[in-house]
């Protein structure tokens, strides 16, 4: 299985764009208020930095995943410990993504549908694509990625006529640097899941060409999130927007031209499902392939039948929307997953690699 740099860009962008915009803007606004758009700008820098470190690690170890090079850097036992730590991240986050997707679908377009139906539906699609291999996921992203980008960008352009700049004034004075950085944490957590690069870049045909598309993919998703946050604040104001669970979704519903060009929310949901499909498929592939590598299985596809039931059980752990979209991000993802998996361990591995291969 080999992928190209262009495919890597579309994979990262498509994976991060939908859920970052939909789920992180509201927490940022609740924290940073009218300066939440500055928080998302800071988060873009943090996400791009994580992508840079992960890319450098993969360039030091071309054709290898974290399962292989972590043992080379730290030895067998410490290396396996790092692998287990990352698998805890990937398994738990994959289950949460599927649960958040199902709750959104039930809350918006299928209110009478049992939540198990969208969860199992997305999981089955991920199983099918993962069985076909990473190349198939990459090709899907190369085709669907531009549609996802246009599906997010065009509604933002149509919202320009509704902005009121006074809603984001004054800049900085009411919040301050620490509050703005605190507001950047939810978005940074979502953009920081580019640590999947530690596995995906092992399949690049030209590893040296992978850094630029990886960073650009994260940066593009972050910039569009910042623009979306800016428009939401200028249209609704931070008081109204902070009380909306999905403010971007409400922004799209607010669009109306001549009472004819309106009701774009169903179109945006379709685009968002593409993004979730990409994210779930990549996470599922990483969990399956990485677990097989850890146990030394050459026929890695057999591990699908272990990973799928485990993920299905994990999706049932959250009791409701509060557990999956509020408690998990605030109590687990932000204080533990982002600093440990996204910042400390990649920097540690990068530092050891630089010293070892100097």
Buried (B, 14 or more C-beta within 10 A) or exposed (E): EEBBBBBBBBBBBBBBBBBBBBBBBBBBBBBBBBBBBBBBBBBBBBBBBBBBBBBBBBBBBBBBBBBBBBBBBBEEEEBBEBBEEBBEBBBBBBBBBBBBBBBBBBBBEBEEEEBEEBBBBBBEBBBEBBEBBBBBBBBBBBEBBEEBBEBBBBBBEBBEEBBEEEBBEEEEEEBEEEBBBBBBBBBBBBBBBBBBBBBBBBBBEEBEBBBEBBBBBBBBBBEBBBBBBBBBBBBBBBEBBBEBBBBBBBBBBBBBEEEEEBEBBEEBBEBBBBBBBBBBBBBBBBBBBBBBBBEEEEEBBEBBEBBBEBBBEBBEEBEEBEBBBEBBBBEBBBEEBBBBBBBEBBBBBBEBBEEEEE
